[in-house]
Amino acid sequence: MSAFADGSQPSTRGRLAAGVPGRGDGPGALLSLIRTMGGATRRDLMRATNLARATVDARLDMLASHGYVVHREVPRAKGRPPQMFEFNESGGYLLCIDMGSSHTRLGIADLGGRLVAHTSAELDLSMGPGVTLGKVGTLLRELVRAEGIDPRYVLGVGVGVPGPVELTGHMVRLPFDATALAPWTEMVISQEIRAFLPAIGVGDVPVEVDKDANNMALGEWRTSWPEVRDLVVLKVGMTLTCGIVANAETVRGTIGMAGDLEHIPDGTSDVMCRCGQRGCAEATASGRGIVRLLGPAAGSIHTSRELVALQNAGRQDVIQLMREAGRRLGVLIGTAISTLNPQLVVIGGNLAEANTLLLDEIRSVAMSRVHPLIASSTTIIGSKISDQAGLYGAAHLALRAVLDPASVDVGISNGRTLSVDRSPAHRRVLAR
Ligand SMILES: [Zn+2]
């Protein structure tokens, strides 16, 4: 098994340096191995790394004295009980930010990627980065204080934004979007966030930023389906978003726009999409698309949940449009399944939550359009964590940077020590 307990992979640097997981020349690589194994005895580690006992002991001492691992005795009938070393998932925190165009979710996670606390706020990104990020900073500071968390133990920040992010950290400037999000493309978001961390009491920690859909896929994968290596995640709400995990990696593509299924035009429709093309699923099969098709009959509907409530109340026009949306999305998902042969397709978002009609339509159309062998190896399923997938993904995005073996080694050499207290917040870890 090559994945960590949380499903992540040992870092390339660690593997290249070592050849064998855990054999890198620092304690960080050994920590990766302990996480991969879900806990290990000294003997397990010596066997897995071929390192001498003195070397393993020295690295374990460093990890333990800096709070990265905790140990307990394994009960045994006779003889001296061996010590089991485990990653101290309670030793620190991650700040999680999931920014939508009008709604932002914020959370705090532990180092196991579990949410300890979360909140949300209506924040319109068109207010510009200065105003929006100022409010995000204030809300995070309040959340950290309310949970009684010592900000010195915040080790990283994960961020999702509603658009592709270049490797430079800039959001991609889309030629057709000169309005709301344009100011966001002028700046490196991680730098802006790093600037307000001292006001929360957080030190100089990694700030990782990616497209919201990629975080959503990461969150679904690591939280609900860590054993799966290939999955597609489609979020169906007032807008559509899609993220892909292939061979246990989030797929970003050349400019971070992989999985942009919602903007594949359909030649049978000439409805103008906000992306500038005609006939995208985003324009016809999203909550907004359904509201537009309802016309005046939509009344004052603003949310996916309002649409689902009308559907459940038996409104035939809404039921009909929901079914048509399911068909359109089924065609898209069928194409994605044929392209990627994923084990799972996870459908999330408020429009799909507990919406059997929509899910059944997507499933039957998608499966009718793929090779029978592919159909028999792929499952289409509703999300278990739905609107929190982006927060979980942000936690795991940050975690990857924080627990990279090289980062751990640098942290230890700089004297970083994790918390070994069991704070009240940990006892309140939210149920997944
Ligand atoms: Zn489009």
Residues whose N, C-alpha, C, O or C-beta is under 5 A from the ligand:
A	BS01	ZN	E262 H263 C273 R274 C275 Q277 C280 E282
